[in-house]
């Protein structure tokens, strides 16, 4: 029996909740993690109409990009669409889950989907986050090093980009004298000991620190394990905002905008003045991405594709970059496909549905 917890645990291994922005509210919003999954409806937004769609399809879990509960709810009286939607979901035993900025901030998330739709090559995160990684340093008898490392790798340590099982090791001599109350794995009480040891270092995302430390202590032979943790200032190449990559070949700006309309299924694009010559290096950000304008310029991007630019923010392009504002809904609508594809690949035994409802609150004439 597949439980809601099984599915949300997978989603959070792909897009860990600690990677969401401080203002966000991603995760399970309503529902019991121990309930059996009867069907999953995938949507960009959760509305009353979407909950009705879930009911009609026999789904008891809705997975969305945008969290319907964003600010604190102080009452549930049905006075607005948020409260009415939550009430309808609870009354019908439908769990609500959101993968929002945590899915924006992972390398295989929302912005990679946009980059793939546009056809970008060599895409990488535009504004990488720092302070995400921690390093564990510990000392272990040489003969036990591999056993402890295997436990750490299984817990998620040692992953650096496309490389796994990464560590650094230096040989040395460990000295210690067990006290009368000690129960040493090596040596005897009140006798000075020398052991051939290795100093070992591994890195991992900070949110795994408790799991990593527990794995080390469980696998380590010593009663007392000499170790320390510290946060690295290095940028973490797998986490951050936006992406930047290259078109297969340079194209005229007008041609790029036309291709963008076709590939992203757009009715219109708000943009700054067209540059002279061709464009090839493209930065993208799903949703409101004006905060990445400086980063896109610094990366040498010819175009920034995003949404929700304010009037005066367009002036900040200063002729150095083409801003292409394609609309918030339009920039993120394919997130539904992204979530569906990942869930289908990992859960072939449950009913998955893409919502057929357009939740775009904006219309164009």
N, C-alpha and C positions, 0 to 999 in steps of 0.2 A: 504493500500500500504506500503510494507516494503522498507524503505530507507537504503542506505549505512550507514547512521549515526546510525540507529538502530542496525545494525550488529556490527559496529566498537565500539559502546558504550558498547555492551555486551562483546566483546573481551577485552576491556580496564577495565571492571569491574572484569574480570577473571585475566588478566595480566596487571595491571595498568602501564601506560607509565612511571611514575616517578620511577618505579622499574628497568628500564633499566640502563645499565652502561653509564657513562658520554661520552664515545666514540661512542655510538650506535646511530642509526637513525630509531628506530621503529616508527610505526604509519602509517597514511595514507600518501602515497608518491605522488600519483597523483589521480585526480578524484574529483568529487563534492559530498559532503556528503548528499546532498538533492536528488540525483538521486535515482530512483527506482531500487531495486536489481532484475535483470533478471536471474541471475545464478552466482554461485560462484565456482571457480576452486581453489583447495587447493594444494599447492606445497611446496617443500623445498626451491627451488631457482626459481627466475624469469629469464627466458631467452627468446630470440626471439621465439624459438620453443614452449615454454610454452604459450606465448601470442597467437601464431597461434592456439594452442590447445583450448584456451579460446574462440577465434573467432569461431572456428568450432563447439563448444558446445553451442554457444549463451550466453556465460558468460560475464558480464560487470564488474566483480570484481574478482581479484586474491588475495588470502590470502596466504602469504608465511612466512616461518620462517626467511630466510635471506633477508635483505633489498637490493634491487638492487641499490638504491641510498645510498651509504655508506659515501663516501667523497663528498665534495661540487662539484656540476657541474657548470662550468663556461661557458659552451656552449653546444648546442645540434645540432651537425653537422653530427652525425652518424659515427664518426671516430673510435669508439670502440663498443664492444657488449653492454655495459651499455647504451650508448647514443642511439644506434639503438633500443634496447629493450624499452626504455622509449618513444622514438618517435613513435614506432609501437603501444604502448599501448594508447598514447594520441590520435593518429590519429583514432583509432578504439573505442574511448570512453570507455576504460577499466580502471577502478580504480585499483591501486596497493596498497596493505596494507601488512605490515610486523609486526609480533610479534616475536621479537628476544630475546635479553637478559632479557627483562621483563618476557618472558615466561620461560626462563631458571631459573629465580630467584624466581618463585612462587612454593609453595609446591605441587600443582597439575599440574605442568608443565612438561617440557621436561624430566627432570631427574627422575620424578616419573614414566613416561612412560617407561624409560629404566629399572628402578628397577622392574616394573611389568613384563616386557618382560623376564627379567632374573629370576624372581620368588623370589625376596627378600621380607622378612617379616620385620615388625617393622621399615620400612624405614623412615628416618628423614633427614632434611637438614644437610649437612656436615659442611658448613661454614656459619653460620647464620650472618646476617647483624645487626649492631647496629646503633643507631642514626636514626632509621626509625620511632619510635613511639613518639607521643606527649601525654602529659597529660593536660587535661582541669580541672581546679579547679574553682568552682563558688559557690555562696551563694544564697539560694532561700528560700522563706517562706515554712515552712514544708508542708503546705497544697497544695503547687504547685509542690512539688518535683517530683512526679510521672509523671505529665503532661510534665514537661521539659525533664525528662529522656526518656520518650517514644519518644519524638521528636529527641533526640540525638541518640537513638538506631536505629531509622528509617533512620537517616543520616549516619550510619555506625560506631558509637562509641560503646565501650563496648564489642568488640569481642576479646576474649583471647583464642587462640587455638580452641578447640572444644566447648568452652563455649560462650554464647551470653548474652547480657543484664547485663554485669558486671559493677559494680560501687562500690565506697566506700562512706559512709555517716556518718557524725558526727553531733549531735544536738548541738545547741548553741543559743545565743541571738544576734541578729543584732540590732545595734543602728544607728539612722540617724536623721537629722533635715532638712526637705525640705525647700529650699529657696523660695523667693517670685516668682521667675520665674519657679519654678518646677511645675510639674503636676503629683503628686505622686499617685501610685495605692493604696498605704496604707498610712494613716496618713494625716496630714494637714500642710499647710505652716507655717513656723516659730515655729513649735512645736516639741520638742524632742520625738522620738518614739522608742519603743522597740518591736521587732518582734521575735517570735520563728522561727528560721531558721535552715537550714541544710547546712553544707559544703559538697559539692558533688565532687567526682573526677571520671573521666572516661578517658580511654586511647583509642587511635586510630592511624592509619598510618598518618604520617605528611601531606601527599598529600591531605587529607580530611579536613585539618584545617579550611579552609574558609567555607566549607559546614557545618561543625560541629558548628562553631561559629555562623553562620547565623541561624541555627536551634535553638540554645540556645536563641539568642536574640529574635527570633520570638515567642517562646513559653513562655518566662519568663515574669512575670507580672510587673517587675520593669521598670521604665523609664531609670534608670542607673543601669547596672548590674555589680556588683563587681566580677571580674574573672581574671584569668591569665593562660597563656599557657607556657609550657616549654618542651623542648626535653629531652627524656629519653635516657640514655646510654645503657639500657637493650638490649640484643640481641632479635631480633624479630624472633620467632621460625618458622614463616610461610614464611620467605623471606631469600634467600641466595643462595650460589653456591653449586652445587653437592648434592648428597644424599648418605647415608650409611645405610646399612641394613644387614640382615642375610639370608643365604641360609637355607632352612628347616632343613638341616643336613650337617655336615662337609663332604667334598669330597676331593679326591686327586686333586692336582693342574692340572694335565693333564686332568682329567675327567671334571673339571670345564671349562677349555679352550675349550674342545670339545663341552660341553653343550652351551657355549657362542657362538661358531660358528654356532651351529644349531639354537639357539633361535634368534640371531641377523642376521641370514642369511649371514654369512661372508665367504669369500673365503680364508682369511688369517688373522693372528694376529701377530703383532710385540710384543715381550714380553721380559722381563728380565729373568734371570736364575730362574728355577723352585725351589720353596722352598721344604724343607723336610717336611713330614707330610701333614696334610690336611688344607684346607682353608674353612672359613665360613662367616667371616665378610667382606662384599664387598662394596667398595666405587665406585660411578659412576659419570661421568660428560659428558654430551653431548658436542661435539665439542672439542676445545682446552682446556684441563684441567690440564696441567702440573703445573699450579699455585696452584693446590690443593694438591700436593704431600705431603707437610708438614702437612697439615690438616688431610689428610688420615692416615698418620703415627701416628699423635697425637691421632686420634680416635681409633687406634688399628686395622685398617683395614688390612686384609691379602692380598687384591688385590685392585688395582685402575684400573677401566675400563674407558678409555677415548680415546683421539685422539691427534694427532699433537705433540707428544713428539719429541724433537730434540735429535740428537745423544748423546751429552754430558749430557743431562738431564736424560738419562737412568742410568747413573752412580750414580745419587743421590738416587736411591732406596737403595743402600748400603746394600743389602741383607735383609732389614727389611720388604720389601713389594714387591709383584709381580705387575709390571706394565704391563697392557694389552692394547696396542694401537690398536684399531680396525678400525681406519680411521674416518675422520671427517664426510663424507657423511653417512657412515654406522652407526655411533653413533646417528645420528639425523634424519634419513630417516623416522622413525616411528612417528615423530612429525606430519607428514601429517595425520596419523590416529588419533592422539590425537586431533587435531583441528577439523577434520571431526566429530568425535564422540561428541565433545562438541557443535558444531553448530547444528548437527542433533537433539540433545536432546532439544535444545532451539528454533530451527527454523525448524519446520517440514513442513512448507508451501513454502519452496524455493528449487530450484534445486541446489544440492550440488554434486560436482564431485572431486574425487581424481585424480590428474594428473597421467597419465600413462607414462610420460616421465622420464627417469632416467637423472638427471642433474649432476650426478657425473662426474667431469672433469678428474678423475684419473682412469686409466685402469690397470689391472694386467695380466701378462702372466705367 
